[in-house]
Amino acid sequence: MESAVIRDKERSRLELERQETIEKLEHLRLDLLSMAEPTADETDVDAYEREKILSLVQSLQRKLESIERAIQLVEQGNYGICQNCGERIDPARLEILPQATLCLKCQREFERRNRR
């Protein structure tokens, strides 16, 4: 019974994070749509703003994918378990980053490998 309560709490927190991320994405996409089409004499500031928004959209899309993966893990009963080494993810890490699927050690290794 207790594990079902914990699972519901984790899922609720992830669902809230998911909804907030979707709202941010929609807001940024509306911002992009409201921007005038670029012209040949477009200012650098407009191009910079558009690129900045596109970068934020891509980042939020990746975050949304991570959240959805974490929700799947909750449903499978594997939430909070590192998908690489199988160890428990520090609860403090999950509190800050509820969509985390890797422990801090494995995350650092993943980022180190991907920088090359």
C-alpha positions as CSV (number, residue, x, y, z in Angstrom):
1,M,0.0,0.0,0.0
2,E,2.8,2.4,1.0
3,S,4.6,1.9,-2.3
4,A,1.4,2.7,-4.2
5,V,1.1,6.0,-2.3
6,I,4.7,6.8,-3.0
7,R,4.3,5.9,-6.7
8,D,1.2,8.1,-6.9
9,K,3.1,11.0,-5.3
10,E,6.0,10.6,-7.7
11,R,3.7,10.4,-10.7
12,S,1.7,13.5,-9.5
13,R,4.9,15.5,-9.2
14,L,6.1,14.4,-12.6
15,E,2.7,15.1,-14.2
16,L,2.8,18.6,-12.7
17,E,6.4,19.2,-14.1
18,R,5.2,17.8,-17.4
19,Q,2.2,20.2,-17.6
20,E,4.4,23.2,-16.6
21,T,6.9,22.3,-19.3
22,I,4.2,21.9,-21.9
23,E,2.8,25.4,-21.0
24,K,6.3,26.9,-21.3
25,L,6.8,25.2,-24.7
26,E,3.4,26.5,-25.9
27,H,4.3,30.0,-24.8
28,L,7.7,30.0,-26.6
29,R,6.1,28.6,-29.7
30,L,3.5,31.4,-29.7
31,D,6.4,33.9,-29.3
32,L,8.1,32.4,-32.4
33,L,4.9,32.6,-34.4
34,S,4.3,36.2,-33.4
35,M,7.8,37.2,-34.6
36,A,7.9,38.7,-38.0
37,E,9.3,36.6,-40.8
38,P,13.0,37.3,-41.2
39,T,13.9,39.7,-44.0
40,A,17.1,40.4,-45.9
41,D,17.8,43.4,-43.7
42,E,16.8,41.7,-40.4
43,T,18.6,43.1,-37.4
44,D,21.1,40.9,-35.6
45,V,19.0,41.3,-32.4
46,D,15.9,39.7,-34.0
47,A,18.0,36.8,-35.3
48,Y,19.6,36.4,-31.9
49,E,16.2,36.4,-30.1
50,R,14.8,33.9,-32.6
51,E,17.8,31.6,-32.1
52,K,17.6,31.9,-28.3
53,I,13.9,31.0,-28.4
54,L,14.6,28.0,-30.7
55,S,17.3,26.8,-28.3
56,L,14.9,27.1,-25.3
57,V,12.2,25.1,-27.3
58,Q,14.7,22.3,-28.0
59,S,15.8,22.2,-24.4
60,L,12.2,22.0,-23.1
61,Q,11.4,19.3,-25.7
62,R,14.3,17.2,-24.3
63,K,13.1,17.9,-20.8
64,L,9.6,16.8,-21.7
65,E,10.9,13.6,-23.2
66,S,12.8,12.9,-19.9
67,I,9.7,13.6,-17.8
68,E,7.7,11.2,-20.0
69,R,10.4,8.5,-19.6
70,A,10.4,9.0,-15.8
71,I,6.6,8.7,-15.8
72,Q,7.0,5.3,-17.6
73,L,9.5,4.2,-15.0
74,V,7.1,5.1,-12.2
75,E,4.4,3.0,-13.9
76,Q,6.9,0.1,-14.2
77,G,8.0,0.5,-10.6
78,N,11.5,1.4,-11.5
79,Y,11.5,5.1,-10.7
80,G,14.4,6.3,-8.7
81,I,16.7,3.5,-10.0
82,C,19.6,4.5,-12.2
83,Q,19.0,3.2,-15.7
84,N,22.8,2.6,-16.1
85,C,24.1,1.0,-12.9
86,G,20.9,-0.1,-11.2
87,E,21.7,1.8,-7.9
88,R,19.1,4.0,-6.2
89,I,19.2,7.7,-7.3
90,D,19.8,10.0,-4.4
91,P,16.4,11.3,-3.3
92,A,17.9,14.9,-3.1
93,R,18.7,14.6,-6.8
94,L,15.2,13.5,-7.6
95,E,13.8,16.3,-5.5
96,I,15.7,18.8,-7.6
97,L,15.4,17.0,-10.9
98,P,12.4,14.6,-10.7
99,Q,12.9,13.4,-14.3
100,A,16.5,12.1,-13.5
101,T,17.0,8.5,-14.7
102,L,20.7,8.3,-14.0
103,C,22.5,8.7,-10.6
104,L,24.9,11.6,-10.4
105,K,28.0,9.4,-11.0
106,C,26.5,7.9,-14.2
107,Q,25.2,11.3,-15.4
108,R,28.7,12.8,-15.1
109,E,30.2,9.9,-17.0
110,F,27.5,10.2,-19.7
111,E,28.1,13.9,-20.0
112,R,31.9,13.4,-20.1
113,R,31.6,10.8,-23.0
114,N,29.2,13.1,-24.9
115,R,31.5,16.1,-24.8
116,R,34.1,14.4,-27.0
